[in-house]
Amino acid sequence: MSLGARGVSNRNMRITAFVGVPGCSECNGIRRGYANATIAHVQAEDTLKMTILKQDTEDAIEKATEGVAVALEQRYDAREAVHEHEASHDHQDHAQ
């Protein structure tokens, strides 16, 4: 297990960073989707970097570049879903 900032495992950071509003399972699901989209984007960036470092073919670099663009778009969409959902409800409705 890799360690992130402040020596906290990435797994633990993912769990605590995307808790959402207590009692709102939709918040949790949407935030989990954003976390997964972020991970996919970072992985696509890493793949592109490795493809370039290996001096792979132009086709491979182009494919990896397209993968980054798709992953980034999905990340932006997921982030927007988080913001829209947070704005769509009064957080006090979820307090128990």
C-alpha positions in Angstrom: 0.0 0.0 0.0 1.5 3.3 -1.0 1.6 6.3 1.3 0.2 9.6 0.3 0.7 13.1 1.8 1.3 13.0 5.6 2.1 9.3 5.5 -1.6 8.3 5.3 -2.4 5.4 3.0 -4.1 6.3 -0.3 -6.8 3.8 0.5 -7.6 5.6 3.8 -7.5 9.0 2.1 -10.0 7.9 -0.5 -12.4 6.6 2.1 -12.2 9.7 4.3 -11.9 12.3 1.5 -15.2 11.3 -0.2 -17.6 10.7 2.7 -20.2 13.2 1.5 -23.1 14.5 3.6 -24.0 12.1 6.5 -27.1 10.2 5.6 -27.0 10.9 1.9 -26.1 7.8 0.0 -26.4 9.7 -3.3 -23.7 12.2 -2.2 -21.5 9.2 -1.3 -22.0 7.5 -4.6 -21.4 10.7 -6.6 -18.3 11.5 -4.7 -17.0 7.9 -5.1 -17.6 8.3 -8.8 -15.5 11.4 -8.8 -12.7 9.7 -6.9 -12.7 6.8 -9.4 -12.7 9.2 -12.3 -9.7 11.1 -10.7 -7.8 7.8 -10.3 -8.5 6.8 -13.9 -7.3 10.2 -15.1 -4.0 10.0 -13.1 -3.5 6.5 -14.4 -4.1 7.6 -18.0 -1.5 10.4 -17.5 1.0 7.9 -16.2 0.4 5.6 -19.2 1.0 8.6 -21.5 4.2 9.5 -19.7 5.5 5.9 -19.9 4.6 5.7 -23.6 6.6 8.8 -24.3 9.5 7.7 -22.1 9.7 4.4 -23.9 9.8 6.3 -27.2 6.9 4.2 -28.4 5.3 4.7 -31.9 3.3 7.8 -32.8 0.2 5.7 -32.9 0.7 4.5 -29.3 1.4 8.0 -28.1 -1.7 9.3 -29.9 -3.9 6.5 -28.4 -2.5 7.3 -24.9 -3.1 11.0 -25.5 -6.7 10.3 -26.5 -7.1 8.2 -23.3 -6.0 11.1 -21.2 -8.5 13.4 -23.0 -11.4 10.9 -22.4 -10.4 10.4 -18.7 -10.1 14.1 -18.1 -13.5 14.7 -19.6 -15.0 12.0 -17.4 -13.3 13.6 -14.4 -14.7 17.0 -15.2 -18.2 15.5 -15.7 -17.9 13.7 -12.3 -16.7 16.9 -10.6 -19.7 18.8 -12.1 -22.1 16.1 -10.8 -20.7 16.5 -7.3 -21.2 20.3 -7.4 -24.7 20.0 -8.9 -25.8 17.5 -6.3 -24.4 19.5 -3.4 -26.2 22.5 -4.7 -29.4 20.6 -5.3 -30.3 19.9 -1.7 -30.3 21.6 1.6 -27.6 19.8 3.7 -29.7 20.3 6.8 -32.3 17.9 5.3 -29.8 15.1 5.8 -28.9 15.9 9.4 -30.2 13.3 11.7 
